[in-house]
């Protein structure tokens, strides 16, 4: 499968088509395939072909007309024309954008998925297709805030128009500045429990005979409900209990939804350029959503179910993880009370990229939605750090040798040895860190 490339030729005469090339191993480039190559028309793809495409590119998931992944007695998959935004003008350049909620953590053959986010590339974004590719390639590869990065920024004012430079700088400051390291892990953990990981929010573009994956971010869909209990002293306290959207509750998530409103956050100033960006995308504002007037749900995007799903929940949204570091460690695994949680960077990028009334397709198999892993021994056998001393040693190491990534991953020199931040950091740098430990042992 990896040897097969599903490439796209640029369609310069199509105003709603993107101009990048995607391969089945997720690499993107501007390499031109042989002129004789032509993608197979989507309408002619068989069910098994769609499943094989999905394994590499989840943007094909909505087209899979397999009753095992959709709510019973509802639409069994969708057509290519259904992917497009119904509110934007027919010639709008972003009308072809849509989102996919891929919530399966177990594959069709019963094996656990692993979590591997795919970050967008600036040079593959239609917004910046008028900017010289060399500038975009540098911005993609350089670390924000470094001398090399600042040097590229200085060239913007001399090579771009004032308006273009301002728009790009605003994106870099308000979105790209928060780029983290893509989350990679084999499983998620919650205290003494291990879970398969692999729930994603996928950003897609429909383009001629191909579907383009712009990026995919780890998400946490519903696992919990909130209940009330009466204590011995007569007071009432809340507690969480497991309530998966499966079985008799499979109608909780609609197969088809639309993004009905796009909110903002306290940490970023909303200025004229942000207002202009929202207008370009058909809607959005600077209001902020609070959960019970206590917890901010940053960059909240409300999604509403299509009328064909009258029993689906109507008040859910996509937003940044807002509760604690345990929730961050569960990204990729069901762990929310209904909303789709994503990382800080993902929340900002998706808010910036998504047009008003973008369609969100949600599909999953009941038996593949959630998987608690049975393991022997102690939970510490499955964690990279066995105790606080080992965790502190890694914290010190990453702050010395990779201070840039320690900052964006929010890994201080002191803290828990088992929260989601430090474990994600370890998986990114485990080879370097393990080599460091080996070298240190011989000194």
VENPEJO-V230758 format. One record per residue. N is the residue number from 1. OMEGA is omega in degrees with one decimal (none if undefined). NEAR is the number of other ideal C-beta (glycine too) atoms within 8 Angstrom. Layout:
N;OMEGA;NEAR + N;OMEGA;NEAR
This chain:
1;-176.7;7 + 2;-177.7;5 + 3;-178.5;4 + 4;179.2;6 + 5;179.3;7 + 6;-170.1;12 + 7;-178.9;10 + 8;171.7;13 + 9;178.9;8 + 10;177.4;6 + 11;-173.6;9 + 12;-179.6;5 + 13;-180.0;3 + 14;-174.4;8 + 15;-178.8;5 + 16;-178.7;10 + 17;176.0;10 + 18;-170.1;10 + 19;177.4;8 + 20;-178.5;11 + 21;-179.2;11 + 22;178.9;13 + 23;-175.3;10 + 24;173.9;10 + 25;176.4;6 + 26;178.4;10 + 27;176.7;6 + 28;179.6;9 + 29;178.3;6 + 30;174.8;7 + 31;-179.4;5 + 32;178.0;5 + 33;178.8;9 + 34;-177.0;4 + 35;-177.4;4 + 36;-176.6;4 + 37;174.4;8 + 38;180.0;6 + 39;177.3;10 + 40;-179.1;8 + 41;-176.7;7 + 42;-177.4;10 + 43;-177.7;5 + 44;-177.8;5 + 45;177.3;10 + 46;178.8;5 + 47;-180.0;8 + 48;176.7;6 + 49;177.2;9 + 50;177.2;12 + 51;-179.8;11 + 52;176.0;9 + 53;-178.8;11 + 54;-178.6;11 + 55;179.3;6 + 56;-175.6;10 + 57;-175.7;12 + 58;178.1;11 + 59;179.0;12 + 60;-175.3;11 + 61;-178.8;13 + 62;-176.3;13 + 63;-176.2;13 + 64;-177.6;13 + 65;-179.2;6 + 66;-174.0;10 + 67;-177.1;6 + 68;-176.6;5 + 69;-179.2;10 + 70;178.5;12 + 71;179.4;9 + 72;177.1;6 + 73;175.2;3 + 74;179.6;9 + 75;176.0;8 + 76;-177.5;7 + 77;-176.1;10 + 78;179.3;10 + 79;-178.9;6 + 80;-178.0;8 + 81;-178.8;5 + 82;-176.0;9 + 83;-170.6;12 + 84;177.6;10 + 85;-177.2;15 + 86;-175.0;6 + 87;-178.3;6 + 88;177.7;11 + 89;-174.7;5 + 90;-178.4;4 + 91;-179.5;7 + 92;-173.2;11 + 93;-179.3;7 + 94;-178.5;11 + 95;-176.2;13 + 96;-178.5;13 + 97;175.9;13 + 98;-178.7;15 + 99;177.3;15 + 100;170.8;16 + 101;-179.4;17 + 102;-169.7;14 + 103;177.2;12 + 104;174.8;13 + 105;176.8;17 + 106;-179.5;13 + 107;-177.4;9 + 108;-179.7;4 + 109;174.3;4 + 110;-179.9;5 + 111;-179.9;6 + 112;171.3;13 + 113;166.2;11 + 114;-175.2;10 + 115;177.8;14 + 116;178.0;7 + 117;173.6;13 + 118;-178.3;8 + 119;175.5;7 + 120;173.2;10 + 121;-179.9;8 + 122;-174.8;10 + 123;176.2;11 + 124;-179.7;9 + 125;-178.0;11 + 126;-178.2;8 + 127;-172.7;6 + 128;-176.8;10 + 129;177.5;7 + 130;-177.2;4 + 131;179.5;10 + 132;-174.0;6 + 133;-179.4;8 + 134;178.8;6 + 135;-178.9;12 + 136;180.0;12 + 137;177.4;9 + 138;-179.1;10 + 139;177.6;12 + 140;-169.3;9 + 141;-175.4;5 + 142;178.1;10 + 143;179.7;7 + 144;175.6;9 + 145;178.2;7 + 146;179.7;9 + 147;179.5;5 + 148;179.0;9 + 149;179.5;12 + 150;178.4;9 + 151;177.5;8 + 152;179.4;12 + 153;-179.3;9 + 154;-179.3;8 + 155;-175.3;9 + 156;-176.5;12 + 157;-178.3;8 + 158;-177.2;5 + 159;-177.3;7 + 160;173.5;9 + 161;-178.8;5 + 162;-177.7;7 + 163;-179.0;6 + 164;179.6;10 + 165;-179.3;11 + 166;-179.8;9 + 167;-179.6;11 + 168;179.6;12 + 169;179.4;10 + 170;176.4;12 + 171;-179.0;11 + 172;-178.1;12 + 173;-172.2;8 + 174;-175.4;10 + 175;-171.7;11 + 176;177.4;10 + 177;-175.3;9 + 178;-179.0;9 + 179;-179.4;8 + 180;169.3;10 + 181;178.9;9 + 182;-178.7;8 + 183;176.4;13 + 184;174.6;10 + 185;-179.5;12 + 186;-178.6;6 + 187;174.7;13 + 188;178.8;15 + 189;176.9;14 + 190;-175.7;9 + 191;-177.6;6 + 192;-178.2;3 + 193;175.1;8 + 194;-179.3;10 + 195;170.3;16 + 196;-179.3;13 + 197;178.9;17 + 198;175.3;14 + 199;-174.9;15 + 200;162.5;14 + 201;-171.2;16 + 202;179.4;15 + 203;-169.5;15 + 204;172.7;14 + 205;176.9;12 + 206;-172.3;10 + 207;179.7;13 + 208;-177.2;8 + 209;-179.5;7 + 210;174.6;10 + 211;-173.6;13 + 212;173.6;13 + 213;178.6;14 + 214;178.4;10 + 215;174.1;11 + 216;-175.4;11 + 217;174.7;14 + 218;177.8;15 + 219;172.8;15 + 220;176.0;16 + 221;-169.2;13 + 222;167.6;12 + 223;-163.6;12 + 224;163.9;11 + 225;177.8;8 + 226;177.6;8 + 227;177.2;8 + 228;175.2;8 + 229;177.9;8 + 230;-179.2;6 + 231;-178.4;8 + 232;-179.4;3 + 233;178.3;4 + 234;178.1;5 + 235;-179.8;6 + 236;177.3;7 + 237;-179.9;7 + 238;174.0;8 + 239;178.7;8 + 240;174.1;8 + 241;-175.9;7 + 242;179.4;6 + 243;-176.7;9 + 244;178.4;11 + 245;-177.8;10 + 246;178.2;8 + 247;-178.4;6 + 248;179.8;3 + 249;-177.2;9 + 250;-178.8;10 + 251;-178.3;9 + 252;176.6;9 + 253;174.8;13 + 254;176.1;12 + 255;-179.6;13 + 256;179.2;14 + 257;172.5;14 + 258;176.0;11 + 259;-172.0;16 + 260;177.5;8 + 261;-177.0;9 + 262;-174.8;13 + 263;-171.4;14 + 264;-178.6;11 + 265;-179.0;10 + 266;-170.6;6 + 267;-178.9;4 + 268;177.9;8 + 269;-179.4;3 + 270;-174.8;7 + 271;-175.8;7 + 272;179.2;5 + 273;177.1;9 + 274;176.6;12 + 275;178.5;10 + 276;179.3;8 + 277;178.9;12 + 278;178.0;11 + 279;179.4;7 + 280;-177.3;6 + 281;174.3;12 + 282;178.3;11 + 283;-177.9;10 + 284;-178.4;9 + 285;-175.5;9 + 286;178.3;8 + 287;-173.6;6 + 288;-179.9;11 + 289;177.2;10 + 290;176.1;9 + 291;-178.1;9 + 292;178.7;5 + 293;-178.2;4 + 294;-173.4;5 + 295;179.1;8 + 296;173.4;10 + 297;-171.2;13 + 298;176.2;13 + 299;-177.7;14 + 300;174.4;11 + 301;-179.0;14 + 302;171.7;11 + 303;-176.4;12 + 304;-179.0;7 + 305;173.7;12 + 306;179.9;9 + 307;178.2;5 + 308;-178.1;8 + 309;-173.4;13 + 310;-178.3;6 + 311;-178.8;4 + 312;178.0;11 + 313;-171.5;8 + 314;-173.6;6 + 315;-179.6;6 + 316;178.7;9 + 317;173.6;12 + 318;-179.4;14 + 319;178.4;15 + 320;173.1;14 + 321;-170.6;11 + 322;-169.6;11 + 323;-177.3;6 + 324;-176.3;5 + 325;174.7;9 + 326;178.0;11 + 327;177.0;15 + 328;-179.9;13 + 329;179.7;14 + 330;177.0;14 + 331;-174.6;19 + 332;-179.2;15 + 333;179.1;16 + 334;-177.9;14 + 335;-175.8;12 + 336;174.8;13 + 337;175.8;8 + 338;179.5;8 + 339;176.6;10 + 340;-179.4;13 + 341;176.0;13 + 342;-179.4;15 + 343;178.8;13 + 344;-178.7;10 + 345;-179.3;10 + 346;-179.1;14 + 347;-179.2;14 + 348;-178.1;14 + 349;-178.3;12 + 350;176.9;16 + 351;-179.2;12 + 352;-170.8;10 + 353;-168.2;10 + 354;175.1;13 + 355;172.8;14 + 356;178.2;12 + 357;171.8;13 + 358;178.9;12 + 359;176.3;14 + 360;178.7;13 + 361;-179.2;14 + 362;-178.7;11 + 363;175.0;13 + 364;174.6;11 + 365;-177.5;9 + 366;-175.5;8 + 367;-178.0;5 + 368;-174.9;10 + 369;-174.3;14 + 370;-179.8;11 + 371;173.9;9 + 372;-175.6;7 + 373;174.6;9 + 374;-177.4;3 + 375;176.3;8 + 376;177.5;2 + 377;-174.8;4 + 378;178.9;4 + 379;-179.5;11 + 380;178.0;7 + 381;-176.9;7 + 382;178.5;8 + 383;-179.0;11 + 384;-178.7;8 + 385;-175.7;11 + 386;-176.8;5 + 387;-177.1;8 + 388;-179.2;7 + 389;178.7;6 + 390;178.5;11 + 391;179.9;14 + 392;179.2;11 + 393;177.9;8 + 394;178.0;14 + 395;179.8;15 + 396;-178.2;9 + 397;-176.4;10 + 398;178.1;16 + 399;177.5;11 + 400;-171.2;6 + 401;179.3;7 + 402;-176.6;8 + 403;178.9;9 + 404;-178.1;9 + 405;174.1;12 + 406;179.9;13 + 407;-175.5;7 + 408;175.8;10 + 409;178.6;12 + 410;177.7;6 + 411;177.2;11 + 412;179.5;8 + 413;176.4;6 + 414;179.2;5 + 415;-177.0;10 + 416;177.7;8 + 417;-175.9;12 + 418;176.9;9 + 419;-174.3;12 + 420;-177.2;12 + 421;-175.1;13 + 422;180.0;16 + 423;175.1;14 + 424;178.0;15 + 425;-180.0;15 + 426;-176.8;12 + 427;177.1;10 + 428;-172.6;9 + 429;-173.6;11 + 430;179.9;9 + 431;178.8;6 + 432;-176.9;8 + 433;178.8;12 + 434;175.3;8 + 435;177.5;8 + 436;-180.0;10 + 437;178.7;8 + 438;179.7;8 + 439;-178.6;8 + 440;-178.5;7 + 441;180.0;6 + 442;-179.1;5 + 443;none;4
